Amino acid sequence: MSRENPDAAAEKRDAFIAKLKDLGYKVDQIKRKPVTYRINGKRVNVRVRDIPADTVATRFWYDLSTSVLDDVDYVAYLTTSLDYFVMMPSGFLKGVSERMSTRPKHPNKRVFYLDWDRLELELTGGERISFNSYYHNLKDEAEYPSL
């Protein structure tokens, strides 16, 4: 099983933050672990994933520490391109976290999939929820996040 390169993830996160700054967002890092930024006054945990969950290159797994949801306003998930991401409100994630899988030996960790072709969050048992309203595209000004 291949593992992600932490340096590559950090580089992608840094490039994403630089692009937000170039677009006029005010961005300051406020926490190193979990990686949290203040973006236009909102606290955002930024997560990066490069490796697909399976052979379908548009389905990526993520984990989520439920404790971070009390500390942030949003959680942003990046995949293979820093231009396309989903930024979900922490309240939304709290509402669905009990329907995510748990990680062995880590009861406060939840695991789920993002299906980028369908713009859906995949929960336990195959339940799917659209994240279309949380999807953003930094190549199209109409789809920039409004923070």
C-alpha positions as CSV (number, residue, x, y, z in Angstrom):
1,M,0.0,0.0,0.0
2,S,1.5,3.4,-1.0
3,R,1.7,6.2,1.5
4,E,1.4,9.9,0.8
5,N,4.5,12.1,0.8
6,P,4.0,14.6,3.7
7,D,6.3,17.1,2.0
8,A,4.2,16.9,-1.2
9,A,1.1,17.5,0.9
10,A,2.6,20.5,2.6
11,E,3.8,21.9,-0.7
12,K,0.3,21.6,-2.2
13,R,-1.3,23.2,0.9
14,D,1.3,26.0,0.7
15,A,0.5,26.5,-3.0
16,F,-3.2,26.6,-2.2
17,I,-2.8,29.2,0.5
18,A,-0.5,31.3,-1.8
19,K,-3.2,31.2,-4.5
20,L,-5.9,32.3,-2.0
21,K,-3.6,35.2,-1.1
22,D,-3.1,36.1,-4.7
23,L,-6.8,36.2,-5.2
24,G,-7.1,38.7,-2.4
25,Y,-8.1,36.6,0.6
26,K,-6.5,37.5,3.9
27,V,-4.8,34.3,5.2
28,D,-2.8,33.7,8.4
29,Q,-1.8,30.3,9.8
30,I,-3.1,30.1,13.4
31,K,-2.2,26.5,14.2
32,R,0.3,23.9,13.0
33,K,-1.5,20.8,14.1
34,P,-4.1,20.4,12.9
35,V,-3.2,22.8,10.1
36,T,-5.5,25.7,10.6
37,Y,-5.7,29.1,8.9
38,R,-7.7,32.2,9.5
39,I,-9.1,33.0,6.0
40,N,-11.0,36.3,5.9
41,G,-11.7,35.9,9.6
42,K,-13.0,32.3,9.4
43,R,-11.0,29.4,11.0
44,V,-10.3,26.8,8.3
45,N,-8.6,23.4,8.7
46,V,-7.0,22.5,5.4
47,R,-6.7,18.8,4.6
48,V,-4.7,17.4,1.6
49,R,-5.0,14.0,-0.2
50,D,-3.1,12.8,-3.2
51,I,-3.7,9.1,-3.3
52,P,-7.0,7.7,-4.6
53,A,-8.9,5.3,-2.3
54,D,-9.1,2.7,-5.0
55,T,-8.6,2.4,-8.8
56,V,-11.2,5.0,-9.4
57,A,-9.0,8.1,-9.4
58,T,-11.8,10.5,-8.4
59,R,-12.7,8.8,-5.1
60,F,-10.5,9.8,-2.2
61,W,-10.7,8.8,1.5
62,Y,-10.2,11.2,4.3
63,D,-10.2,11.0,8.0
64,L,-11.6,13.6,10.4
65,S,-10.9,14.2,14.0
66,T,-14.2,15.1,15.5
67,S,-12.4,17.3,18.1
68,V,-11.2,19.7,15.4
69,L,-14.9,20.6,14.5
70,D,-15.2,22.6,17.8
71,D,-12.2,24.7,16.9
72,V,-12.9,25.6,13.3
73,D,-15.6,27.1,11.1
74,Y,-14.8,25.0,8.0
75,V,-12.8,22.1,6.9
76,A,-11.3,22.3,3.4
77,Y,-10.4,19.2,1.5
78,L,-8.0,19.3,-1.5
79,T,-7.1,16.4,-3.8
80,T,-4.9,16.3,-6.9
81,S,-5.4,19.9,-7.9
82,L,-5.3,22.9,-5.7
83,D,-7.8,24.7,-7.9
84,Y,-10.7,22.4,-7.0
85,F,-11.7,21.8,-3.4
86,V,-14.6,21.3,-1.0
87,M,-15.0,23.5,2.1
88,M,-17.6,22.1,4.4
89,P,-18.9,24.0,7.5
90,S,-18.0,22.2,10.7
91,G,-21.7,22.1,11.7
92,F,-22.5,20.1,8.6
93,L,-19.6,17.6,9.3
94,K,-20.8,17.3,13.0
95,G,-24.2,16.4,11.7
96,V,-23.0,13.5,9.6
97,S,-19.9,12.4,11.6
98,E,-21.8,9.7,13.5
99,R,-22.6,8.1,10.1
100,M,-18.9,7.9,9.2
101,S,-16.8,4.9,9.8
102,T,-14.5,5.0,12.9
103,R,-10.8,4.3,12.9
104,P,-9.6,1.3,15.0
105,K,-8.0,2.4,18.2
106,H,-9.0,6.1,17.5
107,P,-12.7,6.5,18.6
108,N,-12.7,10.3,17.8
109,K,-11.5,9.7,14.2
110,R,-14.0,9.3,11.5
111,V,-13.3,8.0,7.9
112,F,-15.3,8.8,4.8
113,Y,-14.8,9.1,1.0
114,L,-15.2,12.1,-1.3
115,D,-16.4,11.1,-4.8
116,W,-15.3,14.0,-7.0
117,D,-17.1,12.9,-10.1
118,R,-20.4,12.9,-8.3
119,L,-19.6,15.6,-5.8
120,E,-20.8,13.3,-3.0
121,L,-19.7,12.4,0.5
122,E,-19.8,8.7,1.0
123,L,-20.6,7.5,4.5
124,T,-20.9,4.1,6.2
125,G,-23.0,1.6,4.3
126,G,-22.7,3.4,1.1
127,E,-24.9,6.4,2.1
128,R,-24.2,9.4,-0.1
129,I,-24.7,13.1,0.5
130,S,-24.1,15.8,-2.1
131,F,-21.4,18.3,-1.3
132,N,-22.1,20.3,-4.4
133,S,-23.0,23.5,-2.5
134,Y,-19.6,23.3,-0.7
135,Y,-17.6,22.7,-3.9
136,H,-15.3,25.5,-5.0
137,N,-13.2,26.2,-8.1
138,L,-10.4,28.8,-8.0
139,K,-10.3,29.0,-11.8
140,D,-13.8,30.5,-12.0
141,E,-14.5,33.6,-9.9
142,A,-18.2,32.6,-9.6
143,E,-17.1,29.5,-7.7
144,Y,-14.7,31.2,-5.3
145,P,-15.5,30.6,-1.6
146,S,-17.3,33.5,0.0
147,L,-15.7,34.0,3.4
